[in-house]
């Protein structure tokens, strides 16, 4: 697709005045709507993820505050060259009709991101619009990871994540978030549902899309687990 065609396609956004005020609170120089491209992302939720860890709703509330102003990058590579977008608003969305594996109502963290339109990011914007750049992952740190079976600090008890004890799944609850580092476009997120959110503005449904069915592909799961281990070792925090 030529740049002129891409520009025509990407002129369809309508950005509310309230959103522009929040965006300009992040910007050094006031920006106009025609200079901005915005999109929403599902950062994380309170579902038990592939690593058998979860953020309880209280942690999501804290993360909603911590993630405002944080950069969007690629593959958790902490370089200024990779900064591509920034969150200007984050909120907790509740889904009362859906239940997590932990037995409570599903909640998720919705981030609103913006980027300044440039000749250099037209391809990226097209890939977001086309659903190519979609999956995301977050990097943050928490004070405590609590075992769902006994309530002890993770690693201090004999329970193992992913095992079932007397019919109850063992997972770690990630409590008391301390910091939010960044959010990244990735190929395989720890949380299957995390990613760019379609909205009515783009002709899709407002809200989260159903996560893909578990295909049972052991190799994909192995890669996801390996990536998470690398992220944890590299950053000293919890990567979701």
TAJO-V684480 format. One record per residue. N is the residue number from 1. RES is the residue in one small letter. PHI is phi as a letter, one per 20 degrees, with the letter a starting at -180 (999 if undefined). OMEGA is omega in radians with two decimals (* if undefined). Layout:
N:RES:PHI:OMEGA / N:RES:PHI:OMEGA
This chain:
1:x:999:-3.13 / 2:x:f:-3.14 / 3:x:f:-3.14 / 4:x:f:3.11 / 5:x:f:3.13 / 6:x:f:3.14 / 7:x:f:3.12 / 8:x:f:-3.12 / 9:x:f:-3.00 / 10:x:e:3.09 / 11:x:e:-2.97 / 12:x:e:-3.09 / 13:x:f:2.99 / 14:x:d:-3.07 / 15:x:d:-3.09 / 16:x:f:-3.13 / 17:x:f:3.13 / 18:x:f:3.12 / 19:x:f:3.13 / 20:x:f:3.11 / 21:x:f:3.12 / 22:x:f:3.11 / 23:x:f:-3.11 / 24:x:f:3.02 / 25:x:f:3.10 / 26:x:e:-3.02 / 27:x:e:3.07 / 28:x:f:3.11 / 29:x:d:-3.13 / 30:x:g:-3.12 / 31:x:d:3.08 / 32:x:d:-3.11 / 33:x:g:-3.10 / 34:x:f:3.10 / 35:x:e:-2.92 / 36:x:d:2.93 / 37:x:d:-3.13 / 38:x:c:3.06 / 39:x:b:-3.13 / 40:x:d:3.12 / 41:x:c:2.97 / 42:x:e:-3.00 / 43:x:f:-3.13 / 44:x:a:-3.14 / 45:x:b:-3.13 / 46:x:d:3.07 / 47:x:e:3.03 / 48:x:f:-3.01 / 49:x:e:-3.09 / 50:x:f:3.12 / 51:x:e:-3.09 / 52:x:l:3.04 / 53:x:c:3.12 / 54:x:b:2.97 / 55:x:e:3.00 / 56:x:f:-3.07 / 57:x:g:3.13 / 58:x:g:3.09 / 59:x:f:3.10 / 60:x:f:3.13 / 61:x:f:3.12 / 62:x:f:-3.14 / 63:x:f:3.12 / 64:x:g:3.11 / 65:x:f:-3.07 / 66:x:f:-3.05 / 67:x:e:3.11 / 68:x:f:3.13 / 69:x:n:-3.09 / 70:x:e:-3.05 / 71:x:e:2.95 / 72:x:e:-3.10 / 73:x:c:-3.13 / 74:x:c:3.00 / 75:x:l:3.09 / 76:x:l:3.08 / 77:x:e:-3.01 / 78:x:e:3.06 / 79:x:c:3.13 / 80:x:f:-3.14 / 81:x:f:-3.10 / 82:x:e:-3.14 / 83:x:f:-3.04 / 84:x:c:-3.11 / 85:x:b:3.13 / 86:x:b:3.11 / 87:x:e:3.11 / 88:x:d:3.12 / 89:x:b:3.12 / 90:x:b:-3.12 / 91:x:b:3.07 / 92:x:e:3.11 / 93:x:d:3.13 / 94:x:d:3.09 / 95:x:c:-3.04 / 96:x:g:-3.10 / 97:x:e:-3.11 / 98:x:d:-3.08 / 99:x:d:3.11 / 100:x:e:3.07 / 101:x:f:3.11 / 102:x:e:3.06 / 103:x:n:3.12 / 104:x:d:-3.13 / 105:x:f:-3.12 / 106:x:f:3.03 / 107:x:c:3.14 / 108:x:b:-3.06 / 109:x:e:-3.12 / 110:x:d:3.12 / 111:x:d:3.10 / 112:x:d:-3.03 / 113:x:d:3.05 / 114:x:c:2.96 / 115:x:b:3.09 / 116:x:e:-3.14 / 117:x:f:3.06 / 118:x:c:3.08 / 119:x:f:-3.07 / 120:x:f:-3.12 / 121:x:d:3.10 / 122:x:f:3.13 / 123:x:f:3.13 / 124:x:f:3.12 / 125:x:f:3.10 / 126:x:f:3.13 / 127:x:f:3.05 / 128:x:f:3.14 / 129:x:f:-3.10 / 130:x:e:3.10 / 131:x:n:3.12 / 132:x:f:3.03 / 133:x:e:-3.01 / 134:x:c:-3.07 / 135:x:f:3.12 / 136:x:c:3.14 / 137:x:b:-3.12 / 138:x:d:3.04 / 139:x:d:-3.13 / 140:x:b:3.09 / 141:x:c:3.11 / 142:x:c:-3.12 / 143:x:f:-3.03 / 144:x:b:2.97 / 145:x:c:-2.93 / 146:x:d:3.13 / 147:x:f:-3.12 / 148:x:f:-3.09 / 149:x:e:-3.02 / 150:x:d:-3.14 / 151:x:n:3.11 / 152:x:e:3.07 / 153:x:f:-3.13 / 154:x:g:-3.13 / 155:x:n:-3.14 / 156:x:e:3.12 / 157:x:d:-3.10 / 158:x:e:-3.12 / 159:x:f:-3.09 / 160:x:d:3.11 / 161:x:g:3.10 / 162:x:n:3.10 / 163:x:e:3.13 / 164:x:d:-3.13 / 165:x:c:-3.12 / 166:x:l:3.10 / 167:x:n:-3.12 / 168:x:d:-3.12 / 169:x:f:3.07 / 170:x:e:3.05 / 171:x:b:3.11 / 172:x:d:3.06 / 173:x:e:-3.08 / 174:x:e:-2.99 / 175:x:d:3.02 / 176:x:l:3.09 / 177:x:g:-3.13 / 178:x:d:-3.07 / 179:x:b:3.01 / 180:x:d:-3.04 / 181:x:e:-3.05 / 182:x:a:2.98 / 183:x:c:-2.98 / 184:x:c:2.87 / 185:x:f:-3.13 / 186:x:c:3.11 / 187:x:e:-3.08 / 188:x:c:3.12 / 189:x:f:3.09 / 190:x:f:3.10 / 191:x:e:-3.03 / 192:x:g:-3.06 / 193:x:e:-3.06 / 194:x:f:3.13 / 195:x:r:3.13 / 196:x:f:-3.10 / 197:x:e:3.02 / 198:x:f:3.09 / 199:x:c:3.13 / 200:x:f:-3.13 / 201:x:f:-3.11 / 202:x:d:3.09 / 203:x:n:3.12 / 204:x:d:3.11 / 205:x:e:3.08 / 206:x:e:3.14 / 207:x:o:-3.06 / 208:x:f:3.04 / 209:x:e:3.12 / 210:x:f:3.10 / 211:x:f:-3.13 / 212:x:f:3.12 / 213:x:f:3.13 / 214:x:f:-3.09 / 215:x:e:-3.14 / 216:x:m:-3.14 / 217:x:f:-3.06 / 218:x:f:-3.10 / 219:x:f:3.13 / 220:x:f:3.12 / 221:x:f:3.13 / 222:x:f:3.13 / 223:x:f:3.14 / 224:x:f:3.14 / 225:x:f:3.14 / 226:x:f:3.12 / 227:x:f:-3.13 / 228:x:f:3.11 / 229:x:f:3.12 / 230:x:f:-3.12 / 231:x:f:-3.12 / 232:x:f:3.13 / 233:x:f:-3.06 / 234:x:f:-2.99 / 235:x:d:3.13 / 236:x:m:-3.14 / 237:x:c:3.14 / 238:x:d:3.12 / 239:x:d:-3.12 / 240:x:d:*
